[in-house]
Amino acid sequence: MSLKVLFVGGTGNISLSCVAEAAKAGCRVTVFNRGATSAMLPEGVAAIAGDIGDARYRELGSGGFDVVCQFIAFTPEQTTRDVELFSGGGAQYIFISSASVYQKPPRHYVITEKTPAVNPYWPYSQNKIACEAALKAARGLTWTIIRPSHTVRTMLPTIFNEGDALAHRLLAAKPVIVAGDGATPWTLTRCADFAVPFVRLFGAGAALGETFHITSDNAYTWNDITNAIAAGLGVKADIAHVPTDTLIRYHRDWEGPLMGDKTWAALFDNTKVKSVVGDFPCVKDLGEVLAEPIASFKARLKSEGSKTTDRDALMDRIAREQRSLGASTS
């Protein structure tokens, strides 16, 4: 494969793995970002430093790229700008959306691309839906929309998107909160596994004007995920189960990541993308799925030390008050 490929982003959680896979596939890869991360790009990958919307970014529209992968557009205004910039150039414009756009609450336990994109709870997802709509209304731009679900590489998969905060609480033997009873199945996909089918979509005629999610076929409960993170850190998890609506009453900002995403089961049918790129392997063992994010956390812990957050006191309070329910007062 000798396609000329631009990654807008390129050093993030998902995109760095995709850059590496594209380079491995023989693509001529350029990344455009602020150049602020220390992530090592594969040999032969070109880098352009700049901000989205500046003069250097506008020059990319005439760069002769066969494929443009947009990983850091989050608003319809940014998407509209890209439509103007890349229309008419013949590039396949691949927009990274999110599987969180799918209907909440779900009407079926298995998600396909035919599942409506309706999320009344989370502005992040609503903006992604608006971005998709802007692309679909565009003329002169050949697009493909990709909806990743929960992909892991450097960050721990957690129910509140709190990342390292959960690990620090585990190491401090503090209770960690899981919404509901923790038995909801949730799909996790390694970024390296996502990257393989993603790159296979480059230049594929059947991918043009189409929307795909790319995920593992494997799901795990939030109890299992939390316990596996604890085991990887050499400790035991003290899980406090709290109803979702109760958690939102404690902290309204949790409505998006919970009601708009992680409260619900996430099981995906990948038939559509496999019909274009063929089957692709994904690691199933949960310990192996979590190995890289746990190793990344341990490296941060070694360099930065233990931390607390301004949310710790609230977490302690929620766990304490939840566990006091039904206790004898005599």
KAJOFEN-V647314 format. One record per backbone hydrogen bond with DSSP energy under -1.0 kcal/mol. NH is the residue of the N-H (numbers start at 1). CO is the residue of the C=O. If there is no record, write none. Layout:
# KAJOFEN-V647314
nh->NH co->CO
nh->NH co->CO
This chain:
# KAJOFEN-V647314
nh->5 co->28
nh->6 co->67
nh->7 co->30
nh->8 co->69
nh->9 co->32
nh->16 co->12
nh->18 co->14
nh->19 co->15
nh->20 co->16
nh->21 co->17
nh->22 co->18
nh->23 co->19
nh->24 co->20
nh->25 co->21
nh->26 co->23
nh->27 co->22
nh->28 co->3
nh->30 co->5
nh->31 co->46
nh->32 co->7
nh->33 co->48
nh->45 co->42
nh->46 co->29
nh->48 co->31
nh->50 co->33
nh->54 co->51
nh->58 co->54
nh->59 co->55
nh->60 co->57
nh->61 co->58
nh->62 co->59
nh->63 co->60
nh->66 co->4
nh->67 co->4
nh->68 co->92
nh->69 co->6
nh->70 co->94
nh->71 co->8
nh->79 co->75
nh->80 co->76
nh->81 co->77
nh->82 co->78
nh->83 co->79
nh->84 co->80
nh->85 co->81
nh->86 co->82
nh->87 co->83
nh->88 co->140
nh->89 co->86
nh->92 co->66
nh->93 co->142
nh->94 co->68
nh->95 co->144
nh->96 co->70
nh->97 co->146
nh->99 co->148
nh->101 co->98
nh->102 co->99
nh->103 co->116
nh->104 co->118
nh->111 co->267
nh->115 co->112
nh->118 co->116
nh->126 co->122
nh->127 co->123
nh->128 co->124
nh->129 co->125
nh->130 co->126
nh->131 co->127
nh->132 co->128
nh->133 co->129
nh->134 co->130
nh->135 co->131
nh->136 co->132
nh->137 co->133
nh->138 co->135
nh->144 co->93
nh->145 co->210
nh->146 co->95
nh->147 co->212
nh->152 co->189
nh->165 co->162
nh->166 co->163
nh->168 co->164
nh->169 co->165
nh->170 co->166
nh->171 co->167
nh->172 co->168
nh->173 co->170
nh->174 co->169
nh->176 co->238
nh->178 co->240
nh->180 co->242
nh->182 co->179
nh->186 co->220
nh->189 co->150
nh->191 co->152
nh->194 co->190
nh->195 co->191
nh->198 co->194
nh->199 co->195
nh->200 co->196
nh->201 co->198
nh->202 co->199
nh->204 co->201
nh->207 co->204
nh->208 co->205
nh->209 co->143
nh->210 co->207
nh->212 co->145
nh->220 co->186
nh->223 co->182
nh->225 co->221
nh->226 co->222
nh->227 co->223
nh->228 co->224
nh->229 co->225
nh->230 co->226
nh->231 co->227
nh->232 co->228
nh->233 co->229
nh->234 co->231
nh->235 co->230
nh->240 co->176
nh->242 co->178
nh->247 co->243
nh->248 co->244
nh->249 co->245
nh->250 co->246
nh->251 co->247
nh->254 co->251
nh->255 co->252
nh->258 co->254
nh->259 co->255
nh->260 co->255
nh->260 co->256
nh->261 co->258
nh->262 co->257
nh->263 co->258
nh->264 co->261
nh->266 co->185
nh->269 co->111
nh->274 co->270
nh->275 co->271
nh->276 co->273
nh->277 co->273
nh->278 co->274
nh->289 co->285
nh->290 co->286
nh->294 co->290
nh->295 co->291
nh->296 co->292
nh->297 co->293
nh->298 co->294
nh->299 co->295
nh->300 co->296
nh->301 co->297
nh->302 co->298
nh->303 co->299
nh->304 co->300
nh->305 co->301
nh->312 co->309
nh->315 co->311
nh->316 co->312
nh->317 co->313
nh->318 co->314
nh->319 co->315
nh->320 co->316
nh->321 co->317
nh->322 co->318
nh->323 co->319
nh->325 co->322
nh->327 co->324
